[in-house]
Each structure stands twice: as structure tokens, then as C-alpha cells.
Amino acid sequence: MASLNSVPRLDGTDLWRRFSQLDFLDVWTWGIKVVLSLVILTLLMALAGGALATVWDIRLLVDHSTEVVLR
């Protein structure tokens, strides 16, 4: 139980002190980085999916006749 007593607790004044020292420009920068990372990840997944779909469709050229492939 000694370890539980050594854990610092946040009271209202300590929480307000931390909040008042918070730099909103850093929060904004972090948020923009997260959003842009998600956008880049989504675009890369879409490009990979398109490439896989193209490779899958090229497989049709080998397996089927030209008439079926051009449909």
C-alpha cells in the first residue's frame, strides 16, 4: 500500500496550473500532424488498393478470352 500513497494526486489548483501553462500552438500543431498523417495513410491505402485491383484485372487477360476481358 505504500506505493499507492506515493502516487501524486491532481487537485484543482495543480490541474489549473498545468492547463494555464499549456501552449495551444503545440496542441494545434500536434492535431494537424495527426490529421495529415491519417489523410496520407488513407491515400496510400487507396493507391495500394487500386494497384491490387489493377493486378487482379490483368490476371483476367491470362485466364479468359479477349471478349470477356473487354466487357
PDB file of N, CA, C, O and CB in Angstrom:
ATOM      1  N   MET A   1       0.803  -1.204   0.000  1.00  0.00           N
ATOM      2  CA  MET A   1       0.000   0.000   0.000  1.00  0.00           C
ATOM      3  C   MET A   1       0.842   1.263   0.000  1.00  0.00           C
ATOM      4  O   MET A   1       0.335   2.351  -0.272  1.00  0.00           O
ATOM      5  CB  MET A   1      -0.911   0.001   1.182  1.00  0.00           C
ATOM      6  N   ALA A   2       2.095   1.129   0.296  1.00  0.00           N
ATOM      7  CA  ALA A   2       2.956   2.304   0.326  1.00  0.00           C
ATOM      8  C   ALA A   2       3.094   2.918  -1.059  1.00  0.00           C
ATOM      9  O   ALA A   2       3.276   4.129  -1.189  1.00  0.00           O
ATOM     10  CB  ALA A   2       4.329   1.943   0.877  1.00  0.00           C
ATOM     11  N   SER A   3       3.008   2.082  -2.100  1.00  0.00           N
ATOM     12  CA  SER A   3       3.157   2.613  -3.446  1.00  0.00           C
ATOM     13  C   SER A   3       1.957   3.473  -3.846  1.00  0.00           C
ATOM     14  O   SER A   3       2.112   4.418  -4.620  1.00  0.00           O
ATOM     15  CB  SER A   3       3.340   1.474  -4.441  1.00  0.00           C
ATOM     16  N   LEU A   4       0.778   3.165  -3.338  1.00  0.00           N
ATOM     17  CA  LEU A   4      -0.391   3.980  -3.651  1.00  0.00           C
ATOM     18  C   LEU A   4      -0.311   5.355  -3.007  1.00  0.00           C
ATOM     19  O   LEU A   4      -0.813   6.332  -3.564  1.00  0.00           O
ATOM     20  CB  LEU A   4      -1.655   3.277  -3.201  1.00  0.00           C
ATOM     21  N   ASN A   5       0.311   5.437  -1.848  1.00  0.00           N
ATOM     22  CA  ASN A   5       0.432   6.726  -1.177  1.00  0.00           C
ATOM     23  C   ASN A   5       1.454   7.631  -1.854  1.00  0.00           C
ATOM     24  O   ASN A   5       1.408   8.850  -1.690  1.00  0.00           O
ATOM     25  CB  ASN A   5       0.811   6.521   0.274  1.00  0.00           C
ATOM     26  N   SER A   6       2.372   7.045  -2.613  1.00  0.00           N
ATOM     27  CA  SER A   6       3.405   7.859  -3.258  1.00  0.00           C
ATOM     28  C   SER A   6       2.954   8.408  -4.614  1.00  0.00           C
ATOM     29  O   SER A   6       3.665   9.212  -5.215  1.00  0.00           O
ATOM     30  CB  SER A   6       4.672   7.039  -3.435  1.00  0.00           C
ATOM     31  N   VAL A   7       1.795   7.991  -5.100  1.00  0.00           N
ATOM     32  CA  VAL A   7       1.287   8.487  -6.380  1.00  0.00           C
ATOM     33  C   VAL A   7       0.761   9.906  -6.181  1.00  0.00           C
ATOM     34  O   VAL A   7      -0.095  10.135  -5.327  1.00  0.00           O
ATOM     35  CB  VAL A   7       0.167   7.552  -6.946  1.00  0.00           C
ATOM     36  N   PRO A   8       1.271  10.864  -6.968  1.00  0.00           N
ATOM     37  CA  PRO A   8       0.782  12.233  -6.805  1.00  0.00           C
ATOM     38  C   PRO A   8      -0.655  12.365  -7.324  1.00  0.00           C
ATOM     39  O   PRO A   8      -1.011  11.824  -8.371  1.00  0.00           O
ATOM     40  CB  PRO A   8       1.707  13.223  -7.540  1.00  0.00           C
ATOM     41  N   ARG A   9      -1.442  13.079  -6.579  1.00  0.00           N
ATOM     42  CA  ARG A   9      -2.834  13.287  -6.968  1.00  0.00           C
ATOM     43  C   ARG A   9      -3.000  14.695  -7.513  1.00  0.00           C
ATOM     44  O   ARG A   9      -2.368  15.643  -7.047  1.00  0.00           O
ATOM     45  CB  ARG A   9      -3.788  13.049  -5.773  1.00  0.00           C
ATOM     46  N   LEU A  10      -3.864  14.806  -8.509  1.00  0.00           N
ATOM     47  CA  LEU A  10      -4.126  16.112  -9.101  1.00  0.00           C
ATOM     48  C   LEU A  10      -5.297  16.764  -8.382  1.00  0.00           C
ATOM     49  O   LEU A  10      -6.420  16.261  -8.419  1.00  0.00           O
ATOM     50  CB  LEU A  10      -4.415  15.987 -10.617  1.00  0.00           C
ATOM     51  N   ASP A  11      -5.031  17.865  -7.743  1.00  0.00           N
ATOM     52  CA  ASP A  11      -6.132  18.625  -7.175  1.00  0.00           C
ATOM     53  C   ASP A  11      -6.472  19.758  -8.140  1.00  0.00           C
ATOM     54  O   ASP A  11      -5.844  19.884  -9.191  1.00  0.00           O
ATOM     55  CB  ASP A  11      -5.771  19.175  -5.755  1.00  0.00           C
ATOM     56  N   GLY A  12      -7.429  20.557  -7.804  1.00  0.00           N
ATOM     57  CA  GLY A  12      -7.893  21.607  -8.704  1.00  0.00           C
ATOM     58  C   GLY A  12      -6.825  22.634  -9.029  1.00  0.00           C
ATOM     59  O   GLY A  12      -6.733  23.081 -10.173  1.00  0.00           O
ATOM     60  N   THR A  13      -6.020  23.015  -8.059  1.00  0.00           N
ATOM     61  CA  THR A  13      -5.004  24.038  -8.316  1.00  0.00           C
ATOM     62  C   THR A  13      -3.888  23.503  -9.200  1.00  0.00           C
ATOM     63  O   THR A  13      -3.393  24.210 -10.077  1.00  0.00           O
ATOM     64  CB  THR A  13      -4.423  24.552  -7.001  1.00  0.00           C
ATOM     65  N   ASP A  14      -3.491  22.257  -8.971  1.00  0.00           N
ATOM     66  CA  ASP A  14      -2.435  21.672  -9.796  1.00  0.00           C
ATOM     67  C   ASP A  14      -2.923  21.493 -11.231  1.00  0.00           C
ATOM     68  O   ASP A  14      -2.175  21.747 -12.175  1.00  0.00           O
ATOM     69  CB  ASP A  14      -1.973  20.319  -9.213  1.00  0.00           C
ATOM     70  N   LEU A  15      -4.153  21.063 -11.400  1.00  0.00           N
ATOM     71  CA  LEU A  15      -4.726  20.903 -12.734  1.00  0.00           C
ATOM     72  C   LEU A  15      -4.837  22.249 -13.443  1.00  0.00           C
ATOM     73  O   LEU A  15      -4.533  22.352 -14.631  1.00  0.00           O
ATOM     74  CB  LEU A  15      -6.105  20.234 -12.649  1.00  0.00           C
ATOM     75  N   TRP A  16      -5.269  23.278 -12.722  1.00  0.00           N
ATOM     76  CA  TRP A  16      -5.380  24.612 -13.319  1.00  0.00           C
ATOM     77  C   TRP A  16      -3.999  25.162 -13.696  1.00  0.00           C
ATOM     78  O   TRP A  16      -3.859  25.833 -14.719  1.00  0.00           O
ATOM     79  CB  TRP A  16      -6.088  25.576 -12.346  1.00  0.00           C
ATOM     80  N   ARG A  17      -2.992  24.884 -12.883  1.00  0.00           N
ATOM     81  CA  ARG A  17      -1.636  25.338 -13.190  1.00  0.00           C
ATOM     82  C   ARG A  17      -1.125  24.679 -14.466  1.00  0.00           C
ATOM     83  O   ARG A  17      -0.528  25.343 -15.313  1.00  0.00           O
ATOM     84  CB  ARG A  17      -0.685  25.036 -12.018  1.00  0.00           C
ATOM     85  N   ARG A  18      -1.359  23.374 -14.605  1.00  0.00           N
ATOM     86  CA  ARG A  18      -0.931  22.683 -15.825  1.00  0.00           C
ATOM     87  C   ARG A  18      -1.689  23.191 -17.044  1.00  0.00           C
ATOM     88  O   ARG A  18      -1.104  23.354 -18.114  1.00  0.00           O
ATOM     89  CB  ARG A  18      -1.130  21.174 -15.680  1.00  0.00           C
ATOM     90  N   PHE A  19      -2.969  23.437 -16.892  1.00  0.00           N
ATOM     91  CA  PHE A  19      -3.772  23.922 -18.012  1.00  0.00           C
ATOM     92  C   PHE A  19      -3.352  25.328 -18.419  1.00  0.00           C
ATOM     93  O   PHE A  19      -3.346  25.656 -19.606  1.00  0.00           O
ATOM     94  CB  PHE A  19      -5.258  23.901 -17.652  1.00  0.00           C
ATOM     95  N   SER A  20      -3.004  26.153 -17.451  1.00  0.00           N
ATOM     96  CA  SER A  20      -2.612  27.526 -17.782  1.00  0.00           C
ATOM     97  C   SER A  20      -1.249  27.567 -18.464  1.00  0.00           C
ATOM     98  O   SER A  20      -0.967  28.526 -19.183  1.00  0.00           O
ATOM     99  CB  SER A  20      -2.589  28.392 -16.519  1.00  0.00           C
ATOM    100  N   GLN A  21      -0.403  26.580 -18.271  1.00  0.00           N
ATOM    101  CA  GLN A  21       0.896  26.527 -18.918  1.00  0.00           C
ATOM    102  C   GLN A  21       0.850  25.803 -20.263  1.00  0.00           C
ATOM    103  O   GLN A  21       1.874  25.669 -20.934  1.00  0.00           O
ATOM    104  CB  GLN A  21       1.889  25.853 -18.008  1.00  0.00           C
ATOM    105  N   LEU A  22      -0.332  25.339 -20.655  1.00  0.00           N
ATOM    106  CA  LEU A  22      -0.483  24.612 -21.908  1.00  0.00           C
ATOM    107  C   LEU A  22      -0.351  25.566 -23.091  1.00  0.00           C
ATOM    108  O   LEU A  22      -1.003  26.609 -23.131  1.00  0.00           O
ATOM    109  CB  LEU A  22      -1.838  23.884 -21.952  1.00  0.00           C
ATOM    110  N   ASP A  23       0.483  25.208 -24.040  1.00  0.00           N
ATOM    111  CA  ASP A  23       0.674  26.035 -25.228  1.00  0.00           C
ATOM    112  C   ASP A  23      -0.262  25.524 -26.322  1.00  0.00           C
ATOM    113  O   ASP A  23      -0.080  24.421 -26.837  1.00  0.00           O
ATOM    114  CB  ASP A  23       2.168  26.012 -25.706  1.00  0.00           C
ATOM    115  N   PHE A  24      -1.259  26.331 -26.671  1.00  0.00           N
ATOM    116  CA  PHE A  24      -2.256  25.897 -27.636  1.00  0.00           C
ATOM    117  C   PHE A  24      -1.678  25.769 -29.039  1.00  0.00           C
ATOM    118  O   PHE A  24      -2.236  25.048 -29.867  1.00  0.00           O
ATOM    119  CB  PHE A  24      -3.417  26.859 -27.646  1.00  0.00           C
ATOM    120  N   LEU A  25      -0.584  26.445 -29.323  1.00  0.00           N
ATOM    121  CA  LEU A  25       0.068  26.292 -30.620  1.00  0.00           C
ATOM    122  C   LEU A  25       0.651  24.885 -30.750  1.00  0.00           C
ATOM    123  O   LEU A  25       0.604  24.289 -31.826  1.00  0.00           O
ATOM    124  CB  LEU A  25       1.176  27.358 -30.804  1.00  0.00           C
ATOM    125  N   ASP A  26       1.196  24.358 -29.664  1.00  0.00           N
ATOM    126  CA  ASP A  26       1.699  22.981 -29.688  1.00  0.00           C
ATOM    127  C   ASP A  26       0.556  21.982 -29.864  1.00  0.00           C
ATOM    128  O   ASP A  26       0.700  20.992 -30.583  1.00  0.00           O
ATOM    129  CB  ASP A  26       2.476  22.671 -28.396  1.00  0.00           C
ATOM    130  N   VAL A  27      -0.564  22.235 -29.218  1.00  0.00           N
ATOM    131  CA  VAL A  27      -1.728  21.356 -29.358  1.00  0.00           C
ATOM    132  C   VAL A  27      -2.239  21.408 -30.792  1.00  0.00           C
ATOM    133  O   VAL A  27      -2.554  20.370 -31.374  1.00  0.00           O
ATOM    134  CB  VAL A  27      -2.853  21.759 -28.365  1.00  0.00           C
ATOM    135  N   TRP A  28      -2.323  22.603 -31.365  1.00  0.00           N
ATOM    136  CA  TRP A  28      -2.772  22.773 -32.743  1.00  0.00           C
ATOM    137  C   TRP A  28      -1.829  22.044 -33.706  1.00  0.00           C
ATOM    138  O   TRP A  28      -2.286  21.350 -34.615  1.00  0.00           O
ATOM    139  CB  TRP A  28      -2.855  24.273 -33.103  1.00  0.00           C
ATOM    140  N   THR A  29      -0.516  22.199 -33.510  1.00  0.00           N
ATOM    141  CA  THR A  29       0.475  21.541 -34.358  1.00  0.00           C
ATOM    142  C   THR A  29       0.343  20.027 -34.254  1.00  0.00           C
ATOM    143  O   THR A  29       0.388  19.334 -35.271  1.00  0.00           O
ATOM    144  CB  THR A  29       1.896  21.980 -33.970  1.00  0.00           C
ATOM    145  N   TRP A  30       0.183  19.510 -33.054  1.00  0.00           N
ATOM    146  CA  TRP A  30       0.015  18.073 -32.854  1.00  0.00           C
ATOM    147  C   TRP A  30      -1.252  17.591 -33.557  1.00  0.00           C
ATOM    148  O   TRP A  30      -1.234  16.544 -34.204  1.00  0.00           O
ATOM    149  CB  TRP A  30      -0.039  17.733 -31.346  1.00  0.00           C
ATOM    150  N   GLY A  31      -2.338  18.328 -33.442  1.00  0.00           N
ATOM    151  CA  GLY A  31      -3.597  17.945 -34.080  1.00  0.00           C
ATOM    152  C   GLY A  31      -3.487  17.932 -35.601  1.00  0.00           C
ATOM    153  O   GLY A  31      -3.998  17.023 -36.255  1.00  0.00           O
ATOM    154  N   ILE A  32      -2.822  18.936 -36.160  1.00  0.00           N
ATOM    155  CA  ILE A  32      -2.646  18.995 -37.604  1.00  0.00           C
ATOM    156  C   ILE A  32      -1.793  17.823 -38.078  1.00  0.00           C
ATOM    157  O   ILE A  32      -2.083  17.232 -39.118  1.00  0.00           O
ATOM    158  CB  ILE A  32      -2.004  20.331 -38.017  1.00  0.00           C
ATOM    159  N   LYS A  33      -0.752  17.480 -37.333  1.00  0.00           N
ATOM    160  CA  LYS A  33       0.094  16.339 -37.701  1.00  0.00           C
ATOM    161  C   LYS A  33      -0.700  15.043 -37.699  1.00  0.00           C
ATOM    162  O   LYS A  33      -0.528  14.204 -38.584  1.00  0.00           O
ATOM    163  CB  LYS A  33       1.283  16.222 -36.744  1.00  0.00           C
ATOM    164  N   VAL A  34      -1.564  14.879 -36.716  1.00  0.00           N
ATOM    165  CA  VAL A  34      -2.385  13.664 -36.639  1.00  0.00           C
ATOM    166  C   VAL A  34      -3.336  13.593 -37.825  1.00  0.00           C
ATOM    167  O   VAL A  34      -3.456  12.547 -38.462  1.00  0.00           O
ATOM    168  CB  VAL A  34      -3.181  13.623 -35.315  1.00  0.00           C
ATOM    169  N   VAL A  35      -4.012  14.696 -38.125  1.00  0.00           N
ATOM    170  CA  VAL A  35      -4.976  14.710 -39.231  1.00  0.00           C
ATOM    171  C   VAL A  35      -4.275  14.453 -40.560  1.00  0.00           C
ATOM    172  O   VAL A  35      -4.753  13.654 -41.366  1.00  0.00           O
ATOM    173  CB  VAL A  35      -5.726  16.054 -39.279  1.00  0.00           C
ATOM    174  N   LEU A  36      -3.154  15.118 -40.797  1.00  0.00           N
ATOM    175  CA  LEU A  36      -2.438  14.922 -42.048  1.00  0.00           C
ATOM    176  C   LEU A  36      -1.869  13.513 -42.162  1.00  0.00           C
ATOM    177  O   LEU A  36      -1.825  12.953 -43.257  1.00  0.00           O
ATOM    178  CB  LEU A  36      -1.324  15.939 -42.174  1.00  0.00           C
ATOM    179  N   SER A  37      -1.438  12.940 -41.058  1.00  0.00           N
ATOM    180  CA  SER A  37      -0.961  11.559 -41.090  1.00  0.00           C
ATOM    181  C   SER A  37      -2.089  10.598 -41.471  1.00  0.00           C
ATOM    182  O   SER A  37      -1.874   9.653 -42.229  1.00  0.00           O
ATOM    183  CB  SER A  37      -0.370  11.167 -39.727  1.00  0.00           C
ATOM    184  N   LEU A  38      -3.277  10.840 -40.949  1.00  0.00           N
ATOM    185  CA  LEU A  38      -4.422  10.000 -41.314  1.00  0.00           C
ATOM    186  C   LEU A  38      -4.791  10.167 -42.783  1.00  0.00           C
ATOM    187  O   LEU A  38      -5.146   9.193 -43.446  1.00  0.00           O
ATOM    188  CB  LEU A  38      -5.629  10.333 -40.436  1.00  0.00           C
ATOM    189  N   VAL A  39      -4.710  11.391 -43.298  1.00  0.00           N
ATOM    190  CA  VAL A  39      -5.008  11.627 -44.712  1.00  0.00           C
ATOM    191  C   VAL A  39      -3.990  10.906 -45.591  1.00  0.00           C
ATOM    192  O   VAL A  39      -4.360  10.263 -46.574  1.00  0.00           O
ATOM    193  CB  VAL A  39      -5.012  13.143 -45.025  1.00  0.00           C
ATOM    194  N   ILE A  40      -2.713  11.011 -45.240  1.00  0.00           N
ATOM    195  CA  ILE A  40      -1.670  10.342 -46.023  1.00  0.00           C
ATOM    196  C   ILE A  40      -1.853   8.828 -45.963  1.00  0.00           C
ATOM    197  O   ILE A  40      -1.710   8.151 -46.981  1.00  0.00           O
ATOM    198  CB  ILE A  40      -0.264  10.734 -45.509  1.00  0.00           C
ATOM    199  N   LEU A  41      -2.161   8.295 -44.802  1.00  0.00           N
ATOM    200  CA  LEU A  41      -2.385   6.860 -44.664  1.00  0.00           C
ATOM    201  C   LEU A  41      -3.569   6.408 -45.516  1.00  0.00           C
ATOM    202  O   LEU A  41      -3.507   5.358 -46.155  1.00  0.00           O
ATOM    203  CB  LEU A  41      -2.622   6.496 -43.194  1.00  0.00           C
ATOM    204  N   THR A  42      -4.634   7.187 -45.527  1.00  0.00           N
ATOM    205  CA  THR A  42      -5.802   6.858 -46.335  1.00  0.00           C
ATOM    206  C   THR A  42      -5.469   6.878 -47.819  1.00  0.00           C
ATOM    207  O   THR A  42      -5.887   5.989 -48.561  1.00  0.00           O
ATOM    208  CB  THR A  42      -6.941   7.827 -46.042  1.00  0.00           C
ATOM    209  N   LEU A  43      -4.723   7.883 -48.257  1.00  0.00           N
ATOM    210  CA  LEU A  43      -4.331   7.954 -49.668  1.00  0.00           C
ATOM    211  C   LEU A  43      -3.432   6.791 -50.066  1.00  0.00           C
ATOM    212  O   LEU A  43      -3.597   6.230 -51.149  1.00  0.00           O
ATOM    213  CB  LEU A  43      -3.622   9.271 -49.952  1.00  0.00           C
ATOM    214  N   LEU A  44      -2.492   6.423 -49.215  1.00  0.00           N
ATOM    215  CA  LEU A  44      -1.620   5.285 -49.521  1.00  0.00           C
ATOM    216  C   LEU A  44      -2.399   3.981 -49.596  1.00  0.00           C
ATOM    217  O   LEU A  44      -2.120   3.137 -50.449  1.00  0.00           O
ATOM    218  CB  LEU A  44      -0.520   5.167 -48.475  1.00  0.00           C
ATOM    219  N   MET A  45      -3.362   3.813 -48.719  1.00  0.00           N
ATOM    220  CA  MET A  45      -4.190   2.609 -48.762  1.00  0.00           C
ATOM    221  C   MET A  45      -5.030   2.572 -50.035  1.00  0.00           C
ATOM    222  O   MET A  45      -5.201   1.509 -50.632  1.00  0.00           O
ATOM    223  CB  MET A  45      -5.097   2.538 -47.528  1.00  0.00           C
ATOM    224  N   ALA A  46      -5.557   3.727 -50.454  1.00  0.00           N
ATOM    225  CA  ALA A  46      -6.341   3.784 -51.692  1.00  0.00           C
ATOM    226  C   ALA A  46      -5.467   3.483 -52.904  1.00  0.00           C
ATOM    227  O   ALA A  46      -5.894   2.775 -53.816  1.00  0.00           O
ATOM    228  CB  ALA A  46      -7.002   5.165 -51.847  1.00  0.00           C
ATOM    229  N   LEU A  47      -4.248   4.015 -52.923  1.00  0.00           N
ATOM    230  CA  LEU A  47      -3.339   3.729 -54.034  1.00  0.00           C
ATOM    231  C   LEU A  47      -2.962   2.249 -54.073  1.00  0.00           C
ATOM    232  O   LEU A  47      -2.915   1.650 -55.148  1.00  0.00           O
ATOM    233  CB  LEU A  47      -2.074   4.590 -53.921  1.00  0.00           C
ATOM    234  N   ALA A  48      -2.697   1.666 -52.923  1.00  0.00           N
ATOM    235  CA  ALA A  48      -2.362   0.246 -52.875  1.00  0.00           C
ATOM    236  C   ALA A  48      -3.552  -0.606 -53.315  1.00  0.00           C
ATOM    237  O   ALA A  48      -3.381  -1.598 -54.024  1.00  0.00           O
ATOM    238  CB  ALA A  48      -1.917  -0.153 -51.458  1.00  0.00           C
ATOM    239  N   GLY A  49      -4.739  -0.222 -52.900  1.00  0.00           N
ATOM    240  CA  GLY A  49      -5.941  -0.952 -53.325  1.00  0.00           C
ATOM    241  C   GLY A  49      -6.156  -0.857 -54.822  1.00  0.00           C
ATOM    242  O   GLY A  49      -6.534  -1.841 -55.459  1.00  0.00           O
ATOM    243  N   GLY A  50      -5.920   0.324 -55.395  1.00  0.00           N
ATOM    244  CA  GLY A  50      -6.047   0.479 -56.837  1.00  0.00           C
ATOM    245  C   GLY A  50      -5.025  -0.336 -57.598  1.00  0.00           C
ATOM    246  O   GLY A  50      -5.335  -0.911 -58.642  1.00  0.00           O
ATOM    247  N   ALA A  51      -3.821  -0.389 -57.088  1.00  0.00           N
ATOM    248  CA  ALA A  51      -2.783  -1.191 -57.735  1.00  0.00           C
ATOM    249  C   ALA A  51      -3.124  -2.676 -57.665  1.00  0.00           C
ATOM    250  O   ALA A  51      -2.941  -3.402 -58.642  1.00  0.00           O
ATOM    251  CB  ALA A  51      -1.416  -0.931 -57.082  1.00  0.00           C
ATOM    252  N   LEU A  52      -3.615  -3.125 -56.526  1.00  0.00           N
ATOM    253  CA  LEU A  52      -4.005  -4.530 -56.399  1.00  0.00           C
ATOM    254  C   LEU A  52      -5.188  -4.865 -57.304  1.00  0.00           C
ATOM    255  O   LEU A  52      -5.234  -5.947 -57.889  1.00  0.00           O
ATOM    256  CB  LEU A  52      -4.353  -4.854 -54.945  1.00  0.00           C
ATOM    257  N   ALA A  53      -6.137  -3.950 -57.422  1.00  0.00           N
ATOM    258  CA  ALA A  53      -7.273  -4.184 -58.321  1.00  0.00           C
ATOM    259  C   ALA A  53      -6.805  -4.267 -59.767  1.00  0.00           C
ATOM    260  O   ALA A  53      -7.318  -5.078 -60.539  1.00  0.00           O
ATOM    261  CB  ALA A  53      -8.325  -3.068 -58.168  1.00  0.00           C
ATOM    262  N   THR A  54      -5.839  -3.442 -60.139  1.00  0.00           N
ATOM    263  CA  THR A  54      -5.305  -3.485 -61.499  1.00  0.00           C
ATOM    264  C   THR A  54      -4.591  -4.808 -61.759  1.00  0.00           C
ATOM    265  O   THR A  54      -4.770  -5.413 -62.816  1.00  0.00           O
ATOM    266  CB  THR A  54      -4.345  -2.310 -61.738  1.00  0.00           C
ATOM    267  N   VAL A  55      -3.791  -5.256 -60.809  1.00  0.00           N
ATOM    268  CA  VAL A  55      -3.100  -6.539 -60.969  1.00  0.00           C
ATOM    269  C   VAL A  55      -4.108  -7.676 -61.052  1.00  0.00           C
ATOM    270  O   VAL A  55      -3.927  -8.618 -61.823  1.00  0.00           O
ATOM    271  CB  VAL A  55      -2.119  -6.781 -59.803  1.00  0.00           C
ATOM    272  N   TRP A  56      -5.161  -7.587 -60.264  1.00  0.00           N
ATOM    273  CA  TRP A  56      -6.203  -8.623 -60.291  1.00  0.00           C
ATOM    274  C   TRP A  56      -6.895  -8.638 -61.649  1.00  0.00           C
ATOM    275  O   TRP A  56      -7.205  -9.710 -62.168  1.00  0.00           O
ATOM    276  CB  TRP A  56      -7.241  -8.389 -59.164  1.00  0.00           C
ATOM    277  N   ASP A  57      -7.142  -7.463 -62.235  1.00  0.00           N
ATOM    278  CA  ASP A  57      -7.774  -7.395 -63.550  1.00  0.00           C
ATOM    279  C   ASP A  57      -6.835  -7.863 -64.655  1.00  0.00           C
ATOM    280  O   ASP A  57      -7.297  -8.422 -65.649  1.00  0.00           O
ATOM    281  CB  ASP A  57      -8.238  -5.977 -63.835  1.00  0.00           C
ATOM    282  N   ILE A  58      -5.548  -7.652 -64.511  1.00  0.00           N
ATOM    283  CA  ILE A  58      -4.592  -8.141 -65.509  1.00  0.00           C
ATOM    284  C   ILE A  58      -4.592  -9.664 -65.531  1.00  0.00           C
ATOM    285  O   ILE A  58      -4.336 -10.271 -66.571  1.00  0.00           O
ATOM    286  CB  ILE A  58      -3.170  -7.609 -65.215  1.00  0.00           C
ATOM    287  N   ARG A  59      -4.877 -10.279 -64.398  1.00  0.00           N
ATOM    288  CA  ARG A  59      -4.965 -11.730 -64.328  1.00  0.00           C
ATOM    289  C   ARG A  59      -6.053 -12.250 -65.266  1.00  0.00           C
ATOM    290  O   ARG A  59      -5.942 -13.357 -65.793  1.00  0.00           O
ATOM    291  CB  ARG A  59      -5.242 -12.180 -62.889  1.00  0.00           C
ATOM    292  N   LEU A  60      -7.105 -11.455 -65.476  1.00  0.00           N
ATOM    293  CA  LEU A  60      -8.177 -11.863 -66.384  1.00  0.00           C
ATOM    294  C   LEU A  60      -7.680 -12.032 -67.815  1.00  0.00           C
ATOM    295  O   LEU A  60      -8.206 -12.865 -68.552  1.00  0.00           O
ATOM    296  CB  LEU A  60      -9.306 -10.847 -66.349  1.00  0.00           C
ATOM    297  N   LEU A  61      -6.680 -11.258 -68.220  1.00  0.00           N
ATOM    298  CA  LEU A  61      -6.145 -11.366 -69.578  1.00  0.00           C
ATOM    299  C   LEU A  61      -5.571 -12.751 -69.844  1.00  0.00           C
ATOM    300  O   LEU A  61      -5.625 -13.256 -70.965  1.00  0.00           O
ATOM    301  CB  LEU A  61      -5.072 -10.308 -69.811  1.00  0.00           C
ATOM    302  N   VAL A  62      -5.024 -13.354 -68.799  1.00  0.00           N
ATOM    303  CA  VAL A  62      -4.413 -14.668 -68.952  1.00  0.00           C
ATOM    304  C   VAL A  62      -5.469 -15.768 -68.891  1.00  0.00           C
ATOM    305  O   VAL A  62      -5.382 -16.755 -69.622  1.00  0.00           O
ATOM    306  CB  VAL A  62      -3.351 -14.893 -67.871  1.00  0.00           C
ATOM    307  N   ASP A  63      -6.459 -15.603 -68.028  1.00  0.00           N
ATOM    308  CA  ASP A  63      -7.416 -16.676 -67.781  1.00  0.00           C
ATOM    309  C   ASP A  63      -8.567 -16.733 -68.791  1.00  0.00           C
ATOM    310  O   ASP A  63      -9.080 -17.816 -69.072  1.00  0.00           O
ATOM    311  CB  ASP A  63      -7.977 -16.526 -66.407  1.00  0.00           C
ATOM    312  N   HIS A  64      -8.978 -15.593 -69.335  1.00  0.00           N
ATOM    313  CA  HIS A  64     -10.183 -15.555 -70.172  1.00  0.00           C
ATOM    314  C   HIS A  64      -9.858 -15.052 -71.571  1.00  0.00           C
ATOM    315  O   HIS A  64      -8.756 -14.588 -71.860  1.00  0.00           O
ATOM    316  CB  HIS A  64     -11.258 -14.664 -69.531  1.00  0.00           C
ATOM    317  N   SER A  65     -10.870 -15.166 -72.424  1.00  0.00           N
ATOM    318  CA  SER A  65     -10.696 -14.683 -73.791  1.00  0.00           C
ATOM    319  C   SER A  65     -10.755 -13.159 -73.813  1.00  0.00           C
ATOM    320  O   SER A  65     -11.181 -12.534 -72.842  1.00  0.00           O
ATOM    321  CB  SER A  65     -11.774 -15.281 -74.726  1.00  0.00           C
ATOM    322  N   THR A  66     -10.328 -12.570 -74.916  1.00  0.00           N
ATOM    323  CA  THR A  66     -10.295 -11.116 -75.052  1.00  0.00           C
ATOM    324  C   THR A  66     -11.686 -10.531 -74.955  1.00  0.00           C
ATOM    325  O   THR A  66     -11.861  -9.455 -74.384  1.00  0.00           O
ATOM    326  CB  THR A  66      -9.653 -10.716 -76.372  1.00  0.00           C
ATOM    327  N   GLU A  67     -12.685 -11.219 -75.503  1.00  0.00           N
ATOM    328  CA  GLU A  67     -14.060 -10.716 -75.479  1.00  0.00           C
ATOM    329  C   GLU A  67     -14.558 -10.561 -74.032  1.00  0.00           C
ATOM    330  O   GLU A  67     -15.196  -9.565 -73.693  1.00  0.00           O
ATOM    331  CB  GLU A  67     -14.993 -11.666 -76.268  1.00  0.00           C
ATOM    332  N   VAL A  68     -14.266 -11.534 -73.206  1.00  0.00           N
ATOM    333  CA  VAL A  68     -14.708 -11.489 -71.805  1.00  0.00           C
ATOM    334  C   VAL A  68     -13.948 -10.392 -71.061  1.00  0.00           C
ATOM    335  O   VAL A  68     -14.538  -9.693 -70.236  1.00  0.00           O
ATOM    336  CB  VAL A  68     -14.494 -12.868 -71.110  1.00  0.00           C
ATOM    337  N   VAL A  69     -12.681 -10.231 -71.329  1.00  0.00           N
ATOM    338  CA  VAL A  69     -11.877  -9.239 -70.627  1.00  0.00           C
ATOM    339  C   VAL A  69     -12.315  -7.827 -70.969  1.00  0.00           C
ATOM    340  O   VAL A  69     -12.349  -6.965 -70.091  1.00  0.00           O
ATOM    341  CB  VAL A  69     -10.408  -9.421 -70.958  1.00  0.00           C
ATOM    342  N   LEU A  70     -12.654  -7.568 -72.243  1.00  0.00           N
ATOM    343  CA  LEU A  70     -13.033  -6.220 -72.660  1.00  0.00           C
ATOM    344  C   LEU A  70     -14.420  -5.814 -72.183  1.00  0.00           C
ATOM    345  O   LEU A  70     -14.771  -4.636 -72.254  1.00  0.00           O
ATOM    346  CB  LEU A  70     -12.972  -6.117 -74.155  1.00  0.00           C
ATOM    347  N   ARG A  71     -15.208  -6.753 -71.705  1.00  0.00           N
ATOM    348  CA  ARG A  71     -16.511  -6.396 -71.161  1.00  0.00           C
ATOM    349  C   ARG A  71     -16.318  -5.655 -69.871  1.00  0.00           C
ATOM    350  O   ARG A  71     -17.295  -5.256 -69.237  1.00  0.00           O
ATOM    351  CB  ARG A  71     -17.389  -7.634 -70.948  1.00  0.00           C
TER     352      ARG A  71
END
